[in-house]
Amino acid sequence: MNQAEWFDVFVSATVLEWGRKQRRSVPAQPNPSNAATGRKGETHVAELLSGSDYWASLSPGSRSPADVWGLRKIGRPTVVHLPIIQVKSSRSGNPETLSERDYHDLMELVAFTRERFIAEFQREVIVSAWDAGVATRPYGLVRWQPAGHAFEGVDAERAARAVGHFQGLFLRVAA
């Protein structure tokens, strides 16, 4: 199994385990045209990640607060940065922002993902949460902002550099 396949398996297993822990039912399927618009936006963000030296994975079936997951090893000694991204897409060019519930769920997933990653791989990880807005007509990223992070045990300066670098990648794209 290559590293990209491994990452897809990690994301799928994390989403499944998180759903069980939350005891949440599978969300109702959205209107097909809304789902297609959402998936277009998620794919766009995943492509931006992949073009910025991150491995990218789409959340299976929109069953978690994060739509797109990224992974990148940074620096020496190596620290892993794992951004999770909630993508709001719109055909009108004005995508919604995170609701209070979206934010709460995303931050729960940040903590859960960090704990699971450390338990499985015995290495520190910076997990950051992001809110992305994508317009599909005209096509492009219209909003990119941090929602929060978890990096206890990692030097705060290194974590800030990793998260700041990540934000800078997308601010240049959105400009």
N, C-alpha and C positions, 0 to 999 in steps of 0.2 A: 504494500500500500504506500503510495507516495504521500508527501506532506499535505498536499491540497485535499486528497481523499481523506486523510486522517482528520483534517480540520473539519470537513463536512460531517464526518461521523461524530466528532466531538460536539459540534453544534446540534445535530439531530438528537443525540443522547441527552444533552443538557436541556434542550427544549422539552423533550418528553418527560424527563425527571422533574423539571420545574413545574410542568403542568400537573403531574401527579401530586407533588408536594402542595400545590395551591388548591388541589381538588376542584379545578375549574373545568367546566364542560367546554367542548370545542365551540368556538364562536360560530354564530350563524354565518352562512356564506353570504357575502355581499352581492349586490347587483353585479352581474357579469361585466358590465362596462366599467363600473367602479373598480372592480377587482383587476381588470386589465390595465386601467390607468395606474392603480397602485403598484402593480408588478412592473410596469414600465419605469416608474420612479425608482423602485427598489433596484432594478437592474442597472439603471443609470448610476446610482450611488455605488453599487458593487463594482462597476467598471472603473469608476474614479479611484476606488480603493486599489484595485488590481493594477492600475496604472501608476500607483504611488508606492510600489513595493510592499503592499500588504496582500496577504491571502484573503480572499473574500468568499463568504458563503451566505446564501439567502436562507432565511429561517423557513423551515418546512411548513407549508400550509398556514402561514400567519398565525401560529399557535403560541406565540410569545409576544411580549411587548417590544422585542427587537426584531426588525425586519431584515437587517443586514448585519453581519458579523465580520470583523476583520482580525488579522493576526500578523504581528511583525516582531522579530527579534531586534533589539536595539542595544548598541554599545557593548563595552567590555567592562566588567563582566556582563554577560548578556542578561537583559531584562526583557520580558515579554510584554508587549502592549496589545491588549485585546479590546478594541472599541466595539460597542454595540450601538446600533443606530435605529431609531424609530423614524420612518420615512412617511411624510404626509405628502400626497400627490394631488394635483388639481389640474384639470383641463383649462380652468379659467385663469390660471397664472397666480392665484392667491391661495396657496395651501394653508390649511389650518395649522395652529401650533399645538404643542402638547397640552392636553387637559390635565387637571390636577390628578385624576385617576391614572392617566398615561404616565405621568411623571412618577407617581408613587410606585406603580408596577415596574417601570423601567429601573428605578433605584433598587427595588427588591431583587430584580434579576441581576443587577450589577453585583450585589453582595453574594447572591447564590452562585453565580458563575465564578467569582473569585475563589470562594471556598471550594467549589468542585474542582477547579483547575489545580489548586494547591494540593488537594487531597489526592488527585489522580497522578500528578506529575512531580510533586515535591519540589516545586520551584515557585519563586515569587512572580507575580503578574500584576500589571497595572490594567484594571478594567475601567474603561471610561464610557459614559453614556452620552449620546448625541441626538439632537433633534435636527432633522433635515427636511427642508421643504423643496419639492420639485414641481415645476410646471411642465406639462406635457405639450402645451401649445402657447407660445413657442417653447421649445424643449430646453430645459436646463435647470440647474440648481439655483434657487432663489433665496434660500435661507440655510444657514449652517451655524449651529451654536451648541456649546457644551451644555449638558444637563446635569452632570455630576461624575464622580469617579470614586474608586476604592483602590488604595495602594498601600495600606498599612504594611510595614515591614520592608518597603522599598524606600530608598533615600528620596525625600520629598523633592529635592532639586532635580534629580534624574526623572522623577515622575512628571514634574512640571515641564521639563524640557520635552519629554516624549509627547505629552498631551498638547503642549504649545506647538510643537512641530506638526502634529497631526492637524490641528486647527488651521495652521498656516497653509498647509497643502490645499485645503478646501476653500479658504478665503481667496487664494489666488485664482482658483477655478471659477468661483462665483462672481468675481469682479468683472 
